[in-house]
Amino acid sequence: MKGIFVTGTDTEVGKTFVSVLAAKWLRSRGVDVGVMKPVETGCVEIDGRLVAPDAHALVAAAGVTDEMSLVAPCPLRKPLAPLVASELEGRHVDTERIMEAFRELASRHSFLVVEGIGGLLVPLTDKHLVMDMVERMGFPLLVVAANKLGAINHSLLTVEAARARGLSVSALVLNLLTAHPDEAQQTNLMALRDLLAEPVMEMPYGGGAEAADFLGKLLLGESDRSEDPSSAERHA
């Protein structure tokens, strides 16, 4: 079983965007890709049930027909950390149910894209963090960071936390959220490549075919750093 767990250095850094891009690319190459959003907050109620927008975007990208109870086993209404949202809603994040759904999806597909919530140290319960879930799933991490001032610190902290737990980091994706990068955004890529042993790629604003191709090949172990379209020479 192959797969990747997409985590972030923060919330709203582009995890869903990168996860959707990865799922679309894998599907376009004939890979039987499944998707999962184990916990999603900020869900909306439609016809008496909670709908998880990120999970639905992943399903559409992968073109799967898996039940939403498997893809998004823990939808929460309030846009807060899962521990806080579940307590305010009188619910409990059932980590065992999440793992049962994960194992079922893993048995159905040859590759699984799992999108996390927030970062590695986000609490799911008073005893479980996101990184505990990653450890149980056993997938390498794809870390997504918003390319902005502060990205270097946030990225190094996340990778250091993963290493301390013994988690494997497949790559860091530096996601550009503006069409007009400032000086920090233009230099973060070079700095992080100097500071990290793991591959670091830049996701240009709006994505792009070359970036998607490199990302997909990276997930399948078919690319190396020299093929990255966001080469350091762009910012030399």
C-alpha positions as CSV (number, residue, x, y, z in Angstrom):
1,M,0.0,0.0,0.0
2,K,1.4,3.4,-1.0
3,G,0.1,6.7,0.2
4,I,1.0,10.1,1.6
5,F,-0.3,12.2,4.5
6,V,-0.5,15.9,3.7
7,T,0.0,18.1,6.7
8,G,0.6,21.8,7.1
9,T,2.8,24.2,9.0
10,D,-0.4,26.1,9.9
11,T,-4.1,26.3,8.8
12,E,-5.0,27.8,5.5
13,V,-1.7,27.1,3.9
14,G,-3.0,25.1,0.9
15,K,-3.2,21.5,2.1
16,T,-6.5,20.9,0.2
17,F,-5.2,22.6,-2.9
18,V,-2.1,20.4,-2.9
19,S,-4.0,17.3,-2.0
20,V,-6.5,17.8,-4.8
21,L,-3.7,18.5,-7.3
22,A,-2.0,15.3,-6.3
23,A,-5.2,13.2,-6.5
24,K,-6.0,14.6,-10.0
25,W,-2.5,13.9,-11.3
26,L,-2.5,10.4,-9.9
27,R,-5.9,9.7,-11.4
28,S,-4.8,11.1,-14.8
29,R,-2.0,8.6,-14.8
30,G,-4.2,5.7,-14.2
31,V,-3.4,5.2,-10.6
32,D,-6.2,3.8,-8.4
33,V,-6.1,6.7,-5.9
34,G,-8.3,6.9,-2.9
35,V,-8.7,10.0,-0.7
36,M,-9.4,10.7,3.0
37,K,-10.0,13.7,5.2
38,P,-10.1,12.0,8.7
39,V,-11.2,15.1,10.6
40,E,-12.7,18.2,9.1
41,T,-14.0,21.2,11.0
42,G,-16.1,24.1,9.7
43,C,-18.5,21.7,8.0
44,V,-21.9,22.9,6.9
45,E,-25.3,21.4,7.6
46,I,-27.3,20.5,4.5
47,D,-30.6,18.6,4.8
48,G,-29.9,17.6,8.3
49,R,-26.4,16.2,7.8
50,L,-22.9,17.7,8.0
51,V,-21.1,18.2,4.7
52,A,-17.3,18.4,4.6
53,P,-16.3,20.7,1.7
54,D,-12.6,19.6,1.6
55,A,-13.5,16.0,1.6
56,H,-15.9,16.5,-1.3
57,A,-13.2,18.3,-3.2
58,L,-10.9,15.4,-2.7
59,V,-13.6,12.9,-3.8
60,A,-14.3,14.9,-7.0
61,A,-10.5,15.1,-7.8
62,A,-10.0,11.3,-7.4
63,G,-13.3,10.4,-9.0
64,V,-14.1,7.8,-6.3
65,T,-17.4,6.5,-5.1
66,D,-16.4,5.6,-1.6
67,E,-18.9,6.4,1.1
68,M,-18.4,9.8,2.8
69,S,-18.6,8.0,6.1
70,L,-15.2,6.5,5.2
71,V,-13.7,9.6,3.4
72,A,-14.7,12.0,6.1
73,P,-15.5,9.9,9.2
74,C,-15.4,12.9,11.6
75,P,-17.1,16.1,10.4
76,L,-17.4,18.9,12.9
77,R,-19.4,22.1,12.6
78,K,-17.4,24.7,14.4
79,P,-14.2,26.1,12.5
80,L,-12.0,25.4,15.5
81,A,-9.3,22.9,16.6
82,P,-10.9,19.4,16.6
83,L,-10.6,19.0,20.4
84,V,-12.2,22.3,21.0
85,A,-14.9,21.9,18.4
86,S,-15.9,18.4,19.5
87,E,-16.1,19.5,23.1
88,L,-18.3,22.5,22.3
89,E,-20.5,20.2,20.1
90,G,-20.8,17.5,22.8
91,R,-19.0,15.0,20.5
92,H,-15.8,13.0,20.6
93,V,-13.2,12.4,17.9
94,D,-13.2,8.7,17.7
95,T,-9.7,7.8,16.6
96,E,-10.5,4.1,16.4
97,R,-13.3,4.7,14.0
98,I,-11.0,6.9,11.9
99,M,-8.4,4.1,11.7
100,E,-11.1,1.6,10.7
101,A,-12.1,3.9,7.9
102,F,-8.5,4.3,6.9
103,R,-7.9,0.5,6.7
104,E,-11.0,0.0,4.6
105,L,-10.0,2.7,2.1
106,A,-6.4,1.4,2.1
107,S,-7.8,-2.1,1.1
108,R,-9.8,-0.6,-1.8
109,H,-7.1,1.5,-3.5
110,S,-3.5,1.2,-4.5
111,F,-2.6,4.7,-3.4
112,L,-4.2,6.9,-0.7
113,V,-4.0,10.7,-0.3
114,V,-4.8,11.6,3.3
115,E,-5.3,15.3,4.1
116,G,-4.7,16.2,7.7
117,I,-6.1,19.1,9.7
118,G,-3.9,22.0,10.7
119,G,-0.4,20.9,11.7
120,L,1.2,17.9,13.4
121,L,0.6,19.1,17.0
122,V,-3.1,19.9,16.5
123,P,-5.0,18.0,19.3
124,L,-7.7,15.6,18.2
125,T,-8.6,14.5,21.7
126,D,-7.0,15.2,25.1
127,K,-4.7,12.2,24.5
128,H,-4.2,12.2,20.7
129,L,-2.4,14.6,18.3
130,V,-2.5,14.6,14.6
131,M,1.0,13.2,14.6
132,D,-0.2,10.2,16.6
133,M,-2.6,9.5,13.7
134,V,0.2,9.8,11.2
135,E,2.3,7.4,13.1
136,R,-0.5,4.8,13.2
137,M,-1.2,5.2,9.5
138,G,2.5,4.8,8.6
139,F,2.5,7.1,5.6
140,P,5.3,9.6,4.8
141,L,4.5,13.2,5.2
142,L,4.1,15.8,2.6
143,V,4.4,19.1,4.4
144,V,2.7,22.2,2.9
145,A,3.8,25.7,4.0
146,A,2.4,29.0,2.9
147,N,5.2,30.9,1.1
148,K,5.4,34.1,3.2
149,L,7.6,35.7,5.9
150,G,7.8,33.2,8.7
151,A,7.7,30.2,6.4
152,I,11.3,29.2,7.2
153,N,10.6,29.0,11.0
154,H,7.3,27.2,10.6
155,S,8.7,24.7,8.1
156,L,11.8,23.9,10.3
157,L,9.6,23.5,13.4
158,T,7.3,21.1,11.6
159,V,10.1,19.0,10.1
160,E,11.9,18.9,13.4
161,A,8.8,17.7,15.2
162,A,8.3,15.0,12.6
163,R,11.9,13.8,12.9
164,A,11.7,13.8,16.7
165,R,8.7,11.4,16.4
166,G,10.5,9.3,13.8
167,L,8.1,10.2,11.0
168,S,9.4,10.3,7.4
169,V,9.1,13.6,5.5
170,S,8.8,13.0,1.7
171,A,9.0,16.6,0.8
172,L,8.1,20.2,1.7
173,V,5.8,22.1,-0.6
174,L,6.3,25.9,-0.4
175,N,2.9,27.2,-1.6
176,L,2.8,30.6,-3.2
177,L,-0.5,32.3,-2.4
178,T,0.0,35.5,-4.4
179,A,0.8,36.4,-8.0
180,H,3.1,39.1,-6.9
181,P,5.7,37.7,-4.5
182,D,7.7,40.0,-2.2
183,E,11.3,39.6,-1.3
184,A,10.7,37.1,1.5
185,Q,8.6,34.9,-0.9
186,Q,11.3,35.1,-3.5
187,T,14.1,33.9,-1.2
188,N,12.3,31.4,1.1
189,L,12.9,28.5,-1.4
190,M,16.7,28.9,-1.5
191,A,16.9,29.3,2.2
192,L,14.9,26.2,2.9
193,R,16.8,24.1,0.4
194,D,20.0,25.1,2.2
195,L,18.5,24.2,5.6
196,L,16.7,21.0,4.9
197,A,17.9,17.6,3.7
198,E,14.4,16.8,2.5
199,P,13.3,17.9,-1.0
200,V,11.7,21.3,-1.1
201,M,9.6,22.4,-4.1
202,E,7.8,25.6,-4.8
203,M,4.1,25.5,-5.8
204,P,3.6,28.5,-8.1
205,Y,0.5,30.7,-7.7
206,G,-2.4,28.7,-9.1
207,G,-0.4,25.5,-9.6
208,G,0.5,24.6,-13.1
209,A,1.0,21.5,-15.2
210,E,4.8,21.3,-14.6
211,A,4.4,21.6,-10.8
212,A,1.6,19.0,-10.7
213,D,3.8,16.7,-12.8
214,F,6.7,17.1,-10.5
215,L,4.5,16.6,-7.4
216,G,2.9,13.5,-8.7
217,K,6.2,11.9,-9.7
218,L,7.7,12.8,-6.3
219,L,4.8,10.9,-4.6
220,L,5.5,7.9,-6.7
221,G,9.3,8.1,-6.2
222,E,9.9,8.8,-9.9
223,S,11.5,12.3,-9.6
224,D,14.5,13.9,-8.1
225,R,15.3,17.5,-7.1
226,S,17.0,18.4,-10.3
227,E,13.6,18.0,-12.2
228,D,11.8,20.6,-10.0
229,P,10.4,23.3,-12.3
230,S,10.9,25.8,-9.3
231,S,14.6,25.6,-9.5
232,A,16.7,27.9,-7.3
233,E,18.0,29.6,-10.5
234,R,14.7,31.4,-10.8
235,H,15.6,33.4,-7.7
236,A,19.3,33.7,-8.2
